[in-house]
Amino acid sequence: MPPRRDRSTEPKSEQRGEDGGAEEAAAFIAETLLNLTSICHRNRFDTLGYLLDMARMEADGLMRTHRKSR
């Protein structure tokens, strides 16, 4: 049996079964990555922190792109 998903960390629209769209997904991902990056830097996981920070910047860029296209 697959493990249960912890729904407390999902965007509220996904908890309700709705699609919040790409911009909301990118915002959620960026926020989560920011938290993970902070943990990495505190624990001197420099390479992992760097990679997660790059992914966060990509998510931020996707948010900006979706805002401009509205």
C-alpha positions, 0 to 999 in steps of 0.5 A, spaced: 500 500 500 502 506 498 504 511 503 499 516 505 500 523 503 500 529 508 495 534 505 497 539 511 503 542 506 499 542 500 496 548 497 488 549 500 485 549 493 488 542 492 486 540 499 479 542 497 480 538 490 480 544 486 486 546 481 489 552 483 493 553 477 500 554 475 501 560 478 499 558 485 503 551 484 509 555 482 508 559 489 507 553 493 513 550 490 517 557 491 515 557 498 517 550 500 524 550 496 525 557 500 524 553 507 528 547 504 534 552 502 534 555 509 535 548 512 540 546 507 544 553 509 544 552 516 546 545 516 552 547 511 549 542 505 552 548 500 551 544 494 544 541 495 542 548 498 545 551 491 541 547 487 534 548 491 535 555 490 536 555 483 529 551 483 526 556 487 529 562 482 526 557 476 519 557 480 519 565 481 520 566 474 514 561 472 510 565 477 512 572 473 511 569 467 504 567 468 502 573 471 504 577 465 500 572 461 494 574 464 
